[in-house]
Amino acid sequence: MRGLTRAVLVAALAATACTAPAGPEAAGGEPAATAGPSATALGISVASSAYGALELRTTPGAACTVRVRVPRGEFGDGPPDSVSGVAAADGTASFTYPAPPAPAGRGRQTAVCESGGRSAEASADFAVAERTLDARGFTARIQPVDPIGGLGGVSARLDPSLAPARDADVAALRATLAEEWSLATRGLGAVTLVDANADIVLYVLPGEGTSLNVRSSDGTRRVLLYVSDEFGTTAPENLVAVALHELGHLWCCRGPDAGPDGHWKEKIPDPLLQGVDRYGLMTHPVTCLVKARLYSCPNRFSERELRTFGFTDIPAPPPNACADESAALAARLATLDASLARSKAAVDAMDAQLADLRGRIKSIEAQYPSLVLPPAVYATYNDLVARYNALAEQERAAVATHNAGVATRNDVAARLDALPCQ
């Protein structure tokens, strides 16, 4: 991951005592420093040094502490101040530590080893190159911001009353961001949440504002996540989606299809994504689903976005339970609508027949106001009335069946409408 060229440097030995004319040699053939006039100095030398790694040669079993000095930059989390370890039986002491992005330049590692009352010190400088994070694997830290203390470089007003929302968002990010990043990148990417020395820090601010991925002139970056925007307090699951979007700006979007703000100029649906996810995550504005009691934003990257991340062999997106349910409900709704159209047509046809029968009955009644009918007319009249009553009963049953279908259809439509991905 860190890929820096290792430089082999000679340790600068501490001159803390007199040197005997025929004194011992340290590992690697370097003259050894001594701890006192009557003691043999502890041997130490630097075998290799790079940002994130150091290898020493010293006395087997010596306890060593390495101090690391690297300029952190404006937004960098920086490496740990020190790491410790014990030299192996062959005198090798190897150290690795997190090496977050830092301004290009140089750093220094200073090792102090102790054994049997003796100590020695060795230092080595190393190059720090500007590093672009790899979407396949990087570390992140979730940092809540105190509304009173604030955050350097942020002028937005912070509101103590939004601290509970901040805490809920922090909990959601810590619980789900790693899994959501994997799902969003179709299993191609991984983010590991750490408590310190992260590749990038996501600050959660209890205030209203526009969340940003901010880059310093020294190359370091940070993400600012506001718990509230112009629509009000953001639900924790939607702030996770916002975090995915802002992390996406580490790589996306560039080229002729992207604007200067790092978003796509044109919304192009991904044929393998559904519902609210169909345009991906890197449009501006992000296309969210807004309903009466629902505000849901996309949380899946499109294929063209994943290609800007550096991925080439891109699989189909993993199963999406919400999208699958949406498709199933939509299919059922279409079936119900077709059935209701047929049942309504049948009821309408019966209505037309009843109207015809009713008209013929009324015509006879109008022709014979006394209702004293000739035998042939009487037989016809009774047949019409019997046919009318039988068809009316049949229609009442058909209407009841149709209305039950309407209730079922409306229930399915309500369930479909309530889905956060629809």
LUMFIMAR-786352 format. One line per field, with one value per residue: residue number from 1; residue in one letter; x negated, y, z negated of N, C-alpha, C in turn. Coordinates in steps of 0.1 Angstrom, whole numbers. Each point is the difference from the previous one (the first is absolute). Example, Ala and Ser with C-alpha at 12.3 -4.5 7.8 and 13.67 -1.06 7.14 Angstrom:
REM residues 2
num: 1,2
residuo: a,s
n_x: -132,4
n_y: -57,11
n_z: -78,7
ca_x: 9,-9
ca_y: 12,11
ca_z: 0,0
c_x: -9,8
c_y: 12,11
c_z: 0,-8
This chain:
REM residues 422
num: 1,2,3,4,5,6,7,8,9,10,11,12,13,14,15,16,17,18,19,20,21,22,23,24,25,26,27,28,29,30,31,32,33,34,35,36,37,38,39,40,41,42,43,44,45,46,47,48,49,50,51,52,53,54,55,56,57,58,59,60,61,62,63,64,65,66,67,68,69,70,71,72,73,74,75,76,77,78,79,80,81,82,83,84,85,86,87,88,89,90,91,92,93,94,95,96,97,98,99,100,101,102,103,104,105,106,107,108,109,110,111,112,113,114,115,116,117,118,119,120,121,122,123,124,125,126,127,128,129,130,131,132,133,134,135,136,137,138,139,140,141,142,143,144,145,146,147,148,149,150,151,152,153,154,155,156,157,158,159,160,161,162,163,164,165,166,167,168,169,170,171,172,173,174,175,176,177,178,179,180,181,182,183,184,185,186,187,188,189,190,191,192,193,194,195,196,197,198,199,200,201,202,203,204,205,206,207,208,209,210,211,212,213,214,215,216,217,218,219,220,221,222,223,224,225,226,227,228,229,230,231,232,233,234,235,236,237,238,239,240,241,242,243,244,245,246,247,248,249,250,251,252,253,254,255,256,257,258,259,260,261,262,263,264,265,266,267,268,269,270,271,272,273,274,275,276,277,278,279,280,281,282,283,284,285,286,287,288,289,290,291,292,293,294,295,296,297,298,299,300,301,302,303,304,305,306,307,308,309,310,311,312,313,314,315,316,317,318,319,320,321,322,323,324,325,326,327,328,329,330,331,332,333,334,335,336,337,338,339,340,341,342,343,344,345,346,347,348,349,350,351,352,353,354,355,356,357,358,359,360,361,362,363,364,365,366,367,368,369,370,371,372,373,374,375,376,377,378,379,380,381,382,383,384,385,386,387,388,389,390,391,392,393,394,395,396,397,398,399,400,401,402,403,404,405,406,407,408,409,410,411,412,413,414,415,416,417,418,419,420,421,422
residuo: m,r,g,l,t,r,a,v,l,v,a,a,l,a,a,t,a,c,t,a,p,a,g,p,e,a,a,g,g,e,p,a,a,t,a,g,p,s,a,t,a,l,g,i,s,v,a,s,s,a,y,g,a,l,e,l,r,t,t,p,g,a,a,c,t,v,r,v,r,v,p,r,g,e,f,g,d,g,p,p,d,s,v,s,g,v,a,a,a,d,g,t,a,s,f,t,y,p,a,p,p,a,p,a,g,r,g,r,q,t,a,v,c,e,s,g,g,r,s,a,e,a,s,a,d,f,a,v,a,e,r,t,l,d,a,r,g,f,t,a,r,i,q,p,v,d,p,i,g,g,l,g,g,v,s,a,r,l,d,p,s,l,a,p,a,r,d,a,d,v,a,a,l,r,a,t,l,a,e,e,w,s,l,a,t,r,g,l,g,a,v,t,l,v,d,a,n,a,d,i,v,l,y,v,l,p,g,e,g,t,s,l,n,v,r,s,s,d,g,t,r,r,v,l,l,y,v,s,d,e,f,g,t,t,a,p,e,n,l,v,a,v,a,l,h,e,l,g,h,l,w,c,c,r,g,p,d,a,g,p,d,g,h,w,k,e,k,i,p,d,p,l,l,q,g,v,d,r,y,g,l,m,t,h,p,v,t,c,l,v,k,a,r,l,y,s,c,p,n,r,f,s,e,r,e,l,r,t,f,g,f,t,d,i,p,a,p,p,p,n,a,c,a,d,e,s,a,a,l,a,a,r,l,a,t,l,d,a,s,l,a,r,s,k,a,a,v,d,a,m,d,a,q,l,a,d,l,r,g,r,i,k,s,i,e,a,q,y,p,s,l,v,l,p,p,a,v,y,a,t,y,n,d,l,v,a,r,y,n,a,l,a,e,q,e,r,a,a,v,a,t,h,n,a,g,v,a,t,r,n,d,v,a,a,r,l,d,a,l,p,c,q
n_x: -8,-11,-6,-6,-9,-5,-4,-12,2,-11,1,5,-12,6,-6,4,-11,-11,-8,0,-13,3,10,11,5,8,13,-5,-9,10,-8,-1,11,-6,4,-13,-9,8,9,4,-1,13,-2,0,8,2,8,12,4,12,8,2,-13,-6,-12,-3,-13,3,-2,-1,13,-7,4,7,-1,9,-6,12,-7,12,-2,11,-3,8,3,-13,3,-9,-13,-1,0,3,-9,4,-12,-2,-13,0,0,3,6,9,2,12,3,13,5,12,1,9,7,-11,-3,-2,-10,-5,-2,1,-8,2,-9,6,-11,6,-12,3,8,-2,-3,7,-3,9,-4,11,-3,12,3,8,6,6,10,5,11,0,9,-9,-7,6,-6,10,1,10,0,7,7,-7,13,-6,-8,10,-3,-13,2,9,7,6,11,-5,9,-2,12,-10,-5,13,3,-10,3,13,-5,-7,11,9,-8,-2,14,2,-9,-7,12,5,-13,0,12,-4,-11,11,-4,-3,6,-9,7,-11,9,-7,-7,-10,-7,11,3,12,3,11,2,7,6,3,3,5,-2,-8,2,-13,-7,-8,-6,-11,-6,-2,12,1,8,13,10,8,6,9,5,0,10,2,0,-9,2,-12,8,-3,10,6,-4,3,11,2,-3,8,9,-2,0,10,1,-4,9,11,3,-6,-5,2,3,-11,6,-3,12,-5,10,8,-2,0,13,-8,12,-3,-2,-10,3,7,12,-1,-5,10,-2,-2,-12,-5,14,3,11,-3,5,8,6,9,5,13,-3,-5,-13,-1,-13,-6,-4,1,-13,1,1,5,7,4,2,6,5,-1,13,-3,-2,11,4,11,9,-3,7,11,1,-3,-10,-4,2,-6,-8,-1,0,-10,-6,1,-4,-9,-2,0,-7,-6,-1,-3,-8,-2,-2,-7,-7,-2,-3,-8,-4,-1,-6,-7,-2,-4,-8,-4,-2,-7,-6,-2,-4,-7,-4,0,-6,-7,-1,-2,4,10,-11,11,-7,0,5,-1,6,10,1,1,10,6,-1,4,10,3,-2,7,9,-1,1,10,4,-1,6,9,0,2,9,5,-1,5,9,2,1,9,6,-1,5,8,2,-1,8,7,-1,3,9,2,-4,-12,1,12
n_y: -12,0,-10,4,6,-12,9,-5,4,7,-7,10,-4,-3,11,-10,-6,-3,-1,-13,0,-11,10,-5,-7,9,-4,-6,-3,7,10,-7,6,6,-7,-3,6,-8,5,-11,8,4,-11,9,-4,8,-10,5,11,1,9,-3,0,-8,-3,-5,2,-8,1,-13,1,9,8,2,13,1,12,4,7,3,10,3,12,7,-10,-4,-13,-3,-5,-12,5,-12,-9,-12,-6,-13,1,-7,-13,4,7,-5,12,-5,12,-1,10,5,2,8,4,5,13,1,-7,2,-12,-3,-11,1,-9,-3,-7,-9,-3,-6,11,-5,11,1,10,-1,9,2,7,3,-4,11,-9,8,-4,-6,2,-12,0,-8,9,6,9,1,12,-3,13,-2,11,5,2,-1,-11,-6,4,0,12,-3,9,-11,5,-4,-9,3,5,1,1,-2,8,8,-3,2,11,4,-4,6,11,0,-1,9,10,-8,-5,12,3,-11,2,12,-6,-7,2,10,8,5,4,2,-1,11,-1,-2,10,6,-6,0,12,-6,13,-4,10,4,2,11,-7,2,-13,-2,-3,4,6,-2,11,-6,-2,4,-9,5,-7,10,-6,8,0,12,0,4,-13,4,-5,-4,-9,-8,-8,12,3,-13,2,11,-8,-9,10,5,-12,-1,12,-10,-6,4,7,-5,8,-2,-11,5,6,13,-3,-8,5,-10,4,-13,-1,-11,-7,-7,-7,-2,13,-1,5,4,-12,1,12,-8,3,2,1,11,1,-7,-10,6,-9,9,-5,-3,-12,2,-1,-6,-2,1,-13,1,-2,9,-7,11,1,-13,3,11,-10,-4,-4,-12,-11,6,-6,-8,9,-1,-10,6,-3,13,0,-12,5,11,-8,-8,11,6,-12,-1,12,-3,-12,6,10,-10,-7,12,1,-13,0,11,-5,-11,8,7,-12,-4,11,-2,-13,4,10,-10,-9,9,4,-13,-2,11,-5,-13,4,7,-11,-7,13,-7,-4,2,-11,1,-12,3,12,-5,-10,9,7,-11,-4,12,0,-12,3,11,-7,-10,9,6,-12,-4,11,-1,-13,4,9,-9,-9,8,4,-13,-1,10,-6,-12,5,7,-12,-7,9,-1,-13,0,9,-9,-7,0,-11,2
n_z: 0,-8,5,-11,7,-5,-9,3,-12,-3,-11,-6,-5,-12,-2,-8,5,-7,10,-4,1,-7,0,-4,10,5,1,11,-10,-6,-3,-12,-5,-10,-10,-1,-8,-8,9,5,11,1,8,9,10,10,2,-3,7,-3,6,-13,1,-9,4,-12,-3,-10,-12,1,0,7,-10,10,0,10,0,4,9,3,9,-8,2,8,7,1,-2,9,0,-7,-12,-4,3,-7,-3,1,0,11,1,12,-10,8,1,4,5,0,6,-3,13,-7,10,5,-3,13,-4,-13,-5,-13,-1,-13,0,-11,-1,-8,-6,-12,-1,12,7,11,7,9,10,7,10,4,12,1,7,8,-8,11,-7,-4,9,4,-7,-9,-9,-9,-5,-9,2,-11,3,-9,-3,-11,0,8,13,0,4,-10,8,5,-3,-11,-1,-13,4,10,-13,-4,9,-5,-12,4,6,-10,-8,9,0,-13,0,10,-2,-7,-5,-2,-3,-6,-5,-4,-3,-3,-13,8,-8,-8,-10,-7,-10,-3,-12,8,4,4,11,-5,-5,-5,1,-11,6,-12,13,6,10,9,0,-4,11,-10,9,-8,0,-12,5,-12,-5,-1,-7,3,-10,6,-12,5,9,13,-1,-9,-11,3,5,-10,5,0,-13,-1,7,-8,-10,6,2,-12,-5,8,-6,-8,8,-4,10,10,9,13,-6,-7,-10,-1,-4,9,7,3,12,4,-3,-1,2,-11,10,-8,-1,-11,2,-13,2,9,-6,-10,-4,12,-1,6,-8,-10,8,-9,-7,3,-11,-3,-3,12,-4,12,-3,12,0,13,3,10,11,6,-12,0,13,-4,-8,12,-2,4,-7,4,-11,1,-3,-13,-4,4,-12,-1,8,-6,-12,4,6,-11,-8,8,1,-14,-1,9,-7,-12,5,6,-11,-6,10,-1,-13,2,10,-8,-10,8,4,-12,-3,12,-3,-12,5,9,-9,-8,11,3,-12,-1,12,-5,-11,9,7,-12,-2,4,8,7,1,14,1,13,-3,-8,8,10,-7,-4,12,4,-9,3,13,-3,-8,9,10,-7,-3,12,3,-10,4,13,-5,-9,10,9,-9,-2,13,0,-11,6,12,-7,-7,12,5,-12,0,13,-2,-10,10,-7,8,-2
ca_x: 8,-7,-8,-11,-14,-8,-14,-9,-8,-8,4,-9,-1,-1,-14,3,-10,-13,-1,-12,-7,3,14,8,7,15,4,-2,-13,-1,-5,11,-1,-1,9,-8,-14,-3,10,0,11,10,-1,13,-1,12,-1,8,9,10,12,9,-8,-14,-7,-12,-9,-5,-2,12,8,1,13,-2,10,-2,8,2,3,5,10,13,7,11,11,-4,1,-14,-3,-1,-13,-10,3,-10,-1,-11,-8,1,-12,-11,-3,9,12,7,11,9,10,8,-6,10,-5,-6,-6,-12,-12,-8,3,-11,3,-10,1,-8,1,-6,-1,-10,-5,-7,9,-6,9,-3,11,-1,10,7,8,14,5,14,6,14,6,5,14,0,-2,-5,5,7,4,12,-3,11,-5,6,6,-6,-13,-1,-10,-8,2,14,6,14,5,4,11,0,12,-1,-10,5,0,-14,-3,7,-6,-13,2,3,-12,-9,6,3,-7,-9,8,6,-10,-2,12,1,-10,3,-10,-13,-7,1,-5,-1,1,-11,2,-11,-10,8,-3,9,9,14,4,15,2,14,4,6,-9,-2,-11,-11,-13,-9,-14,-9,-10,-11,4,8,15,9,14,9,14,9,11,12,-1,12,12,1,-10,-2,1,-13,-3,-2,-13,-10,0,-8,-14,-5,-2,-12,-11,-1,-8,-15,-3,10,1,-9,1,9,14,2,-1,-11,3,-1,13,4,8,13,4,2,3,-8,11,0,4,14,6,-7,-14,-3,-10,-12,-2,-9,6,3,1,2,14,5,14,7,15,6,-7,-12,-10,-10,-10,-7,-12,-8,-7,3,-12,-9,-7,-10,-12,-9,-7,-11,4,2,9,11,11,13,1,5,14,6,13,11,3,7,14,6,3,11,13,4,6,13,9,4,9,12,6,6,12,11,5,9,12,8,7,12,10,6,9,13,7,7,11,11,7,9,12,8,7,11,10,7,8,13,7,6,10,11,-1,8,-7,9,-7,5,-7,-13,-8,-3,-11,-13,-4,-6,-14,-10,-2,-9,-13,-6,-4,-11,-12,-4,-6,-13,-8,-4,-11,-12,-4,-7,-13,-8,-4,-11,-13,-5,-7,-13,-9,-4,-10,-12,-5,-5,-12,-10,-3,-8,-13,-9,-7,10
ca_y: 12,12,0,10,-6,0,5,-6,11,-4,6,10,-6,10,0,2,-5,-2,-11,-8,-2,-12,-2,-9,6,-2,-8,7,5,13,1,1,10,-6,7,6,-4,-13,-8,-1,8,-8,2,4,6,0,-8,6,10,5,4,-11,-12,2,-12,2,-11,4,-11,-9,3,14,7,12,9,8,12,3,14,3,11,-5,8,7,-9,-13,-6,-2,-13,1,7,-10,-14,-7,-14,-6,-6,-14,-7,3,14,8,7,5,8,5,9,7,11,8,10,11,8,-5,5,-9,-3,-5,-10,-1,-12,-2,-14,-2,-14,-2,13,7,5,6,7,1,7,-1,8,-7,9,-1,3,3,-13,-1,-12,-11,-3,-14,-1,12,1,12,2,7,9,10,13,7,13,12,2,2,-7,10,3,-1,12,-2,0,-13,1,-10,-8,-10,-10,-14,-4,-3,-13,-10,-1,-6,-14,-6,-1,-10,-13,-5,6,-10,-9,8,3,-13,-2,11,-3,-13,-9,3,9,-2,10,-5,11,0,10,10,-2,-4,6,12,2,5,8,2,13,2,12,-1,4,-9,-9,3,-6,11,-2,11,3,-9,-13,-7,2,-4,0,6,-5,7,-8,6,8,9,-8,-3,-10,-12,-13,-6,-8,9,6,-10,1,12,-3,-8,9,9,-9,-2,11,-3,-5,3,-5,8,-2,9,-2,6,14,4,-3,-14,-8,-2,10,-6,-12,-11,-11,-12,-10,-10,6,3,10,12,-2,-2,10,-1,8,12,11,12,-5,-14,-2,-7,-3,8,-3,7,-4,-7,8,-10,4,-12,-4,-9,6,-6,-6,10,6,-10,0,12,-4,-9,-14,-4,-12,4,-10,5,4,-11,0,11,-5,10,0,-12,1,10,-7,-10,8,6,-10,-3,11,0,-11,5,10,-7,-7,10,6,-10,-1,12,-2,-9,7,10,-7,-4,12,3,-9,4,12,-4,-7,10,8,-8,-1,13,3,-7,6,13,-3,-5,6,-7,-12,-12,-3,-12,-12,-1,11,-4,-10,7,9,-9,-5,12,3,-11,1,12,-3,-10,7,10,-8,-3,13,3,-9,5,12,-3,-6,11,9,-7,1,14,2,-7,7,12,-4,-2,13,7,-7,4,14,2,-5,11,-1,1
ca_z: 0,-1,12,1,2,-12,0,-11,-6,-11,-13,-7,-13,-11,-6,-14,-9,6,9,-2,13,7,-4,8,11,0,12,12,0,-5,-13,-10,-11,-13,-10,-11,1,-3,6,15,5,6,15,7,13,8,12,11,-6,9,-7,-3,-3,-4,-4,-8,-4,-13,-9,-2,-12,-4,1,9,3,11,1,14,2,14,0,2,9,-6,-3,-2,-13,-4,-6,-14,-5,-2,-1,-8,3,-5,11,1,-5,9,-1,8,-5,11,-4,9,-6,9,7,7,9,-6,10,5,-6,-6,-14,-8,-10,-10,-8,-13,-4,-14,-5,-10,-5,11,10,12,9,15,7,15,7,11,9,-1,13,0,3,3,-7,9,-3,-4,-14,-7,-13,-3,-14,-2,-11,-4,-2,-12,5,-7,4,15,8,7,15,3,-5,-2,-13,-5,-9,-11,0,10,-4,1,14,3,-7,7,13,-3,-3,13,9,-6,1,13,12,6,8,10,10,7,8,10,10,6,-6,5,-9,-15,-9,-14,-10,-10,-10,1,12,11,13,2,-12,3,-12,0,-6,-4,6,14,11,12,-3,10,0,1,3,-3,10,-3,5,-10,2,-10,4,-9,1,-8,-4,5,12,2,-2,-14,-6,9,-6,-1,12,12,-1,4,14,3,-3,12,11,-3,2,14,6,0,13,11,14,9,14,7,-5,-13,-1,-9,-14,-2,2,14,6,4,-8,9,-9,1,3,-10,-13,0,-9,-3,2,14,5,-8,-12,2,8,-8,-13,-1,2,-11,0,-10,-1,-12,-12,4,8,1,10,5,-7,9,11,14,6,5,-11,-5,9,-4,-12,4,2,14,1,-9,0,-2,-14,-8,-2,-8,-5,2,15,3,-5,8,13,-2,-2,13,8,-5,3,15,2,-6,8,11,-5,-3,13,6,-9,2,13,-2,-8,10,10,-8,-2,12,2,-10,5,11,-6,-7,10,6,-11,-2,12,-2,-10,5,10,-8,-13,-10,-2,4,12,7,-3,7,-5,-14,0,3,-11,-11,5,-1,-15,-5,5,-6,-14,0,5,-10,-11,6,1,-14,-3,8,-5,-12,4,5,-11,-8,8,-1,-13,1,8,-7,-10,6,5,-11,-4,10,-2,-13,1,1,12,12
c_x: -8,-11,-11,-13,-7,-14,-7,-9,-9,4,-10,-1,-2,-14,2,-11,-13,0,-13,-7,4,14,7,7,14,3,-1,-14,-2,-7,11,-2,0,8,-8,-14,-3,10,-1,12,10,-1,14,-4,13,-2,8,10,9,12,9,-8,-14,-5,-13,-8,-5,-2,13,7,0,14,-2,13,-4,9,1,4,3,9,13,7,13,11,-5,1,-14,-2,-1,-13,-11,5,-11,0,-13,-8,1,-14,-12,-4,8,12,7,13,8,11,8,-7,10,-6,-5,-6,-14,-12,-8,4,-12,5,-12,2,-9,2,-8,-1,-11,-5,-7,11,-8,11,-4,12,-2,11,5,8,15,6,15,7,15,6,5,14,1,-2,-6,7,7,3,12,-2,12,-7,8,6,-5,-15,-2,-11,-8,3,15,7,15,4,4,10,0,12,0,-10,6,1,-14,-3,6,-7,-14,1,3,-12,-10,5,1,-8,-9,8,6,-10,-2,12,0,-10,0,-11,-14,-8,2,-5,0,1,-10,3,-11,-8,7,-5,9,9,13,4,15,3,15,4,6,-10,-1,-13,-10,-11,-10,-15,-8,-11,-12,3,8,15,7,14,8,14,9,13,13,-3,13,13,2,-10,0,1,-14,-4,-3,-14,-11,-1,-8,-15,-6,-2,-13,-13,-2,-8,-15,-5,9,5,-9,2,11,15,3,-2,-12,3,-1,12,2,8,14,3,3,3,-9,11,1,4,15,4,-9,-15,-4,-9,-13,0,-6,6,2,12,2,15,5,15,6,15,4,-8,-13,-10,-12,-10,-7,-12,-7,-6,3,-13,-10,-8,-11,-12,-9,-7,-13,4,2,9,11,11,13,2,6,15,4,14,11,3,8,15,7,4,12,13,5,7,14,10,4,11,14,7,6,13,11,5,10,13,9,8,12,11,7,9,13,8,8,12,12,7,10,12,9,9,12,11,8,9,13,8,6,12,13,0,8,-6,9,-5,6,-10,-14,-10,-5,-12,-14,-5,-6,-14,-10,-4,-9,-14,-7,-5,-11,-13,-5,-7,-14,-10,-5,-12,-13,-6,-8,-13,-10,-5,-11,-13,-6,-7,-13,-10,-5,-10,-13,-7,-6,-14,-11,-4,-9,-14,-10,-8,9,0
c_y: 13,1,9,-8,1,5,-6,10,-6,8,11,-5,10,-1,4,-5,-1,-13,-7,-2,-12,-5,-9,7,-3,-8,9,6,14,1,2,11,-8,8,6,-5,-14,-10,-1,6,-10,3,3,6,-1,-8,6,9,5,5,-12,-13,4,-14,3,-13,4,-13,-8,3,14,6,13,8,10,12,4,15,2,12,-5,8,6,-10,-14,-5,-3,-14,1,7,-10,-14,-7,-15,-6,-7,-15,-7,3,15,9,6,7,7,4,8,6,12,8,10,13,9,-6,7,-11,-2,-6,-11,-1,-12,0,-14,-1,-15,-1,13,8,5,6,6,0,7,-2,9,-8,10,-3,5,3,-13,1,-13,-10,-4,-15,-2,12,0,13,1,9,9,10,13,7,13,12,2,2,-8,11,0,-1,12,-2,-1,-14,1,-12,-9,-11,-11,-14,-5,-3,-14,-12,-3,-7,-15,-8,-2,-11,-15,-5,5,-11,-9,7,3,-13,-2,11,-3,-14,-10,3,8,-4,12,-5,12,-2,11,11,-2,-5,6,12,0,6,7,2,12,2,14,-2,5,-10,-8,1,-10,11,-4,12,2,-9,-15,-9,3,-4,1,7,-4,8,-8,6,8,8,-8,-3,-11,-12,-13,-7,-8,8,7,-10,1,13,-3,-8,10,8,-9,-2,11,-1,-4,6,15,9,-4,8,-1,6,15,4,-3,-15,-8,-2,11,-5,-12,-11,-12,-12,-12,-11,5,4,11,12,-1,1,9,-1,11,14,10,12,8,-15,-2,-8,-2,8,-3,7,-3,-7,9,-10,3,-13,-4,-11,7,-7,-6,11,6,-10,0,12,-3,-9,-14,-2,-11,2,-10,7,4,-11,1,12,-4,10,0,-12,1,10,-6,-9,7,6,-10,-5,11,0,-11,4,10,-6,-7,9,6,-10,0,13,0,-9,7,10,-7,-4,13,4,-10,3,12,-3,-7,10,8,-7,-2,13,3,-7,7,13,-3,-5,6,-8,-13,-12,-3,-12,-12,-1,11,-3,-10,7,9,-8,-5,11,2,-11,1,12,-3,-9,7,10,-7,-4,12,3,-8,4,13,-2,-6,11,9,-6,0,14,2,-7,8,13,-3,-3,13,8,-6,4,14,3,-5,11,0,3,14
c_z: 0,10,1,2,-13,2,-11,-5,-11,-12,-4,-14,-10,-6,-15,-9,8,8,-2,14,7,-4,9,12,-1,12,12,1,-4,-13,-10,-9,-13,-10,-12,1,-1,6,15,5,7,15,6,14,7,13,11,-7,12,-8,-3,-4,-4,-4,-6,-1,-14,-9,-1,-13,-4,2,8,1,11,0,15,1,15,-1,4,11,-6,-4,-3,-14,-6,-5,-15,-4,-2,0,-7,4,-6,11,-1,-4,10,0,9,-7,11,-5,12,-7,11,6,8,10,-8,11,5,-6,-6,-15,-6,-10,-9,-9,-12,-5,-14,-3,-10,-5,10,10,11,9,14,6,15,6,12,8,-3,14,-1,5,2,-6,11,-5,-4,-15,-6,-14,-2,-15,0,-12,-3,-3,-12,5,-7,5,15,6,7,15,3,-7,-2,-15,-5,-11,-10,1,10,-4,-1,15,5,-5,8,14,-2,-2,13,9,-5,2,14,11,7,9,12,11,8,10,12,11,6,-5,5,-10,-15,-7,-14,-9,-11,-10,1,13,12,13,2,-12,5,-13,1,-8,-4,4,13,10,11,-3,12,-2,3,2,-3,11,-2,4,-10,2,-12,5,-11,2,-10,-3,5,13,2,-1,-14,-5,9,-8,0,13,12,-2,3,16,4,-2,12,11,-2,2,15,7,-1,14,12,-2,8,14,7,-5,-13,0,-10,-14,-3,0,15,6,4,-8,10,-8,3,3,-11,-14,2,-10,-2,3,15,7,-7,-11,3,10,-9,6,0,0,-12,1,-11,0,-13,-12,3,8,1,12,5,-8,8,11,13,5,5,-12,-5,9,-3,-13,3,2,15,2,-10,1,0,-15,-8,-1,-9,-5,2,15,4,-4,9,13,-2,-2,12,9,-4,2,14,2,-6,9,13,-4,-3,12,6,-9,2,13,-1,-7,9,10,-7,-2,13,2,-10,5,11,-6,-7,9,6,-11,-1,12,-1,-11,4,10,-7,-14,-11,-4,2,14,7,-3,6,-5,-14,0,4,-11,-11,4,-1,-14,-5,5,-6,-14,-1,4,-11,-12,5,0,-14,-5,7,-5,-13,2,5,-11,-9,7,0,-13,-1,8,-7,-11,6,5,-12,-5,10,-2,-12,1,2,13,12,5
